């Protein structure tokens, strides 16, 4: 299993179309792709297990779609 940085996660926009919003999630050496289908609001994640960050990533992307908010190209979130 890849190492997770316990204090920080970075999200980088891959694409944001009318149908889906997709960001890469990186923490330490852990990486994955988070996707939200904008028509159904279904969230999916493919990649390393980001453990405690999974709720942050899911909530950030899903809630932004539900509220019709635009997200920046890069999001960095820290703990501690």
N, C-alpha and C positions, 0 to 999 in steps of 0.2 A: 504494500500500500504506500502511496506517495505521502510525503510529509506535508502537514497542514501548518501554516503560520497561525498560531493561536490568537494573534492580535489583529490581523488584517486580511481583507479580501478585496480583490479588484475585479470589476466587471468592465468588459470592453464590448462595445456594440459591434455586432457582426452584420446584422441587417434589421431593418424596421420597415416593413411593408404594410399594406392594408390588411394582409392576411395573418402575418406573424411578426413577433418581436423576438430577436435572438441575440444573446450576449454570451461571450466566453467568460468563465469564472475562474480566477486564479488565486491560489493561496499557498504560499511556500512552493512546493513542487507539485501540488495537486492542481489539476486542470479539468475543465469540463465545459459543456455547452448547455445553456439553459434556454428553453424555448417556450413561448406562450402563443397558442393559437388565438388570434384576436376574435375570431367568430364564435368560438366555443368557450374561451377563457381556460382551456385545458393547458396545464403546465407539464413540461417534461424536462428531464435532465439526463444527460449522457456523459459519463466521465468518471473521474476518481470520486471517492466518497468525501465530500466536504464537511461531513458531520454537523457541527453546531452552526455552520453557516447556511445550511440548506434552507432553513425557514426564512432567513434574511433574503436570500436570492429569490426564492419563490414569492414571498410577500412583496418585494420591491417590484418585480416584473408583473405579477398578476394584478396587484392593486393599481399600478400605473395604467394598465390596459383598461381595467374596469372604470377608472376615473377619467380616461381619455387624456392622460398626461403624457407629454413628450419627455424622454429621458436624455441626458447628455451622452456623448460618445464614450465617456469613461466615468465610472463611479468607484470611489475608494471608500471602504467602510472599515473603521478600526474599533477595537474593543480595548478597554483597560485604561 
